[in-house]
Amino acid sequence: MMDWCEILATPLPTAEVVAFVQDAGAGGIAVFLGTTRAENSAAGQGLLALDYEVYRDMAGPQLVDLARRARERWPILKLVLLHRTGRVDVGEPSVVIAVSTPHRAAAFEACHWLIDTLKAEASIWKKETWSEGPGTWVDPQSKP
């Protein structure tokens, strides 16, 4: 079993993630990067960044548990779940998920399930930082 699950305060090492999940038995590798997108609020303010806060004592084990549960559902060869903390500027990734499986469909399904479940369950909170005025905390149960 090859999993890399971590909370990082530094930019996510995306090239290293792709290299990590490569496997001779993999027919499919799916990679998801969740990035801070440029958008405007209802009041017309531009989004500058997202600020992430994490309860590490819970979030770290939650990532490991997500990996375990994904392995129970799909034939995963290698898996990566990395999430940023602190400020993540527009265009930068805040989360990277990568999965290698013998066939592509399983890799896509596992990657999709992992991001949806991580957003719903992990002890990670997101605050939107706007060009003017106070930031706003995002409800983790809200859909994009």
C-alpha positions as a Python dict, from the first residue, in 0.01 Angstrom:
ca = {
    (1, 'M'): (0, 0, 0),
    (2, 'M'): (140, 334, -105),
    (3, 'D'): (-35, 644, 32),
    (4, 'W'): (90, 997, 85),
    (5, 'C'): (-154, 1194, 303),
    (6, 'E'): (-40, 1527, 442),
    (7, 'I'): (-140, 1878, 544),
    (8, 'L'): (117, 2131, 417),
    (9, 'A'): (177, 2500, 486),
    (10, 'T'): (386, 2529, 168),
    (11, 'P'): (291, 2517, -203),
    (12, 'L'): (180, 2171, -309),
    (13, 'P'): (446, 1965, -492),
    (14, 'T'): (232, 1866, -792),
    (15, 'A'): (514, 1721, -1004),
    (16, 'E'): (623, 1500, -715),
    (17, 'V'): (263, 1387, -666),
    (18, 'V'): (234, 1264, -1025),
    (19, 'A'): (568, 1083, -997),
    (20, 'F'): (460, 924, -668),
    (21, 'V'): (145, 760, -811),
    (22, 'Q'): (311, 618, -1121),
    (23, 'D'): (311, 240, -1115),
    (24, 'A'): (387, -28, -1376),
    (25, 'G'): (48, -187, -1303),
    (26, 'A'): (-146, 136, -1354),
    (27, 'G'): (-367, 165, -1659),
    (28, 'G'): (-509, 492, -1529),
    (29, 'I'): (-388, 781, -1318),
    (30, 'A'): (-634, 1053, -1222),
    (31, 'V'): (-515, 1382, -1073),
    (32, 'F'): (-736, 1654, -928),
    (33, 'L'): (-607, 2002, -842),
    (34, 'G'): (-845, 2225, -650),
    (35, 'T'): (-731, 2581, -722),
    (36, 'T'): (-833, 2926, -605),
    (37, 'R'): (-1033, 3073, -892),
    (38, 'A'): (-1075, 3441, -971),
    (39, 'E'): (-1431, 3548, -903),
    (40, 'N'): (-1637, 3842, -786),
    (41, 'S'): (-1870, 3859, -487),
    (42, 'A'): (-2233, 3969, -515),
    (43, 'A'): (-2106, 4315, -411),
    (44, 'G'): (-1858, 4317, -700),
    (45, 'Q'): (-1544, 4261, -490),
    (46, 'G'): (-1266, 4056, -641),
    (47, 'L'): (-1141, 3745, -464),
    (48, 'L'): (-777, 3787, -360),
    (49, 'A'): (-712, 3454, -191),
    (50, 'L'): (-848, 3172, 22),
    (51, 'D'): (-727, 3126, 378),
    (52, 'Y'): (-739, 2771, 514),
    (53, 'E'): (-741, 2673, 878),
    (54, 'V'): (-697, 2313, 982),
    (55, 'Y'): (-743, 2122, 1305),
    (56, 'R'): (-435, 1907, 1246),
    (57, 'D'): (-503, 1652, 1520),
    (58, 'M'): (-824, 1560, 1339),
    (59, 'A'): (-754, 1645, 974),
    (60, 'G'): (-439, 1434, 938),
    (61, 'P'): (-607, 1114, 1059),
    (62, 'Q'): (-917, 1201, 852),
    (63, 'L'): (-706, 1208, 534),
    (64, 'V'): (-558, 869, 621),
    (65, 'D'): (-908, 733, 688),
    (66, 'L'): (-1032, 868, 352),
    (67, 'A'): (-746, 684, 180),
    (68, 'R'): (-836, 361, 365),
    (69, 'R'): (-1205, 392, 272),
    (70, 'A'): (-1120, 463, -93),
    (71, 'R'): (-902, 150, -101),
    (72, 'E'): (-1199, -54, 24),
    (73, 'R'): (-1404, 63, -277),
    (74, 'W'): (-1151, 66, -566),
    (75, 'P'): (-836, -131, -659),
    (76, 'I'): (-600, 159, -582),
    (77, 'L'): (-230, 104, -641),
    (78, 'K'): (-107, 440, -510),
    (79, 'L'): (-286, 741, -365),
    (80, 'V'): (-205, 1100, -266),
    (81, 'L'): (-417, 1343, -59),
    (82, 'L'): (-245, 1676, 12),
    (83, 'H'): (-411, 1993, 142),
    (84, 'R'): (-270, 2340, 201),
    (85, 'T'): (-309, 2556, 507),
    (86, 'G'): (-275, 2931, 529),
    (87, 'R'): (-320, 3172, 237),
    (88, 'V'): (-364, 3032, -113),
    (89, 'D'): (-361, 3300, -382),
    (90, 'V'): (-570, 3299, -700),
    (91, 'G'): (-441, 3036, -941),
    (92, 'E'): (-263, 2828, -676),
    (93, 'P'): (-376, 2478, -577),
    (94, 'S'): (-511, 2423, -227),
    (95, 'V'): (-567, 2049, -265),
    (96, 'V'): (-420, 1776, -483),
    (97, 'I'): (-557, 1426, -511),
    (98, 'A'): (-395, 1161, -727),
    (99, 'V'): (-490, 797, -769),
    (100, 'S'): (-346, 517, -980),
    (101, 'T'): (-550, 206, -1057),
    (102, 'P'): (-533, -79, -1308),
    (103, 'H'): (-810, 84, -1518),
    (104, 'R'): (-898, 450, -1581),
    (105, 'A'): (-1264, 438, -1472),
    (106, 'A'): (-1172, 339, -1117),
    (107, 'A'): (-909, 615, -1099),
    (108, 'F'): (-1164, 881, -1201),
    (109, 'E'): (-1432, 747, -966),
    (110, 'A'): (-1196, 727, -668),
    (111, 'C'): (-1058, 1076, -730),
    (112, 'H'): (-1412, 1221, -756),
    (113, 'W'): (-1526, 1045, -439),
    (114, 'L'): (-1214, 1155, -250),
    (115, 'I'): (-1256, 1529, -320),
    (116, 'D'): (-1630, 1526, -247),
    (117, 'T'): (-1582, 1332, 77),
    (118, 'L'): (-1282, 1536, 187),
    (119, 'K'): (-1479, 1860, 145),
    (120, 'A'): (-1772, 1718, 341),
    (121, 'E'): (-1583, 1552, 626),
    (122, 'A'): (-1234, 1692, 686),
    (123, 'S'): (-1167, 1942, 966),
    (124, 'I'): (-1052, 2207, 719),
    (125, 'W'): (-1214, 2551, 696),
    (126, 'K'): (-1197, 2803, 415),
    (127, 'K'): (-1224, 3182, 436),
    (128, 'E'): (-1262, 3394, 123),
    (129, 'T'): (-1049, 3709, 128),
    (130, 'W'): (-1202, 3987, -84),
    (131, 'S'): (-1050, 4306, -225),
    (132, 'E'): (-1261, 4519, 9),
    (133, 'G'): (-1423, 4451, 342),
    (134, 'P'): (-1399, 4153, 573),
    (135, 'G'): (-1345, 3797, 458),
    (136, 'T'): (-1625, 3545, 458),
    (137, 'W'): (-1612, 3189, 592),
    (138, 'V'): (-1744, 2924, 352),
    (139, 'D'): (-1990, 2658, 468),
    (140, 'P'): (-1814, 2325, 405),
    (141, 'Q'): (-2148, 2165, 317),
    (142, 'S'): (-2219, 2415, 37),
    (143, 'K'): (-2188, 2292, -321),
    (144, 'P'): (-1965, 2479, -570),
}
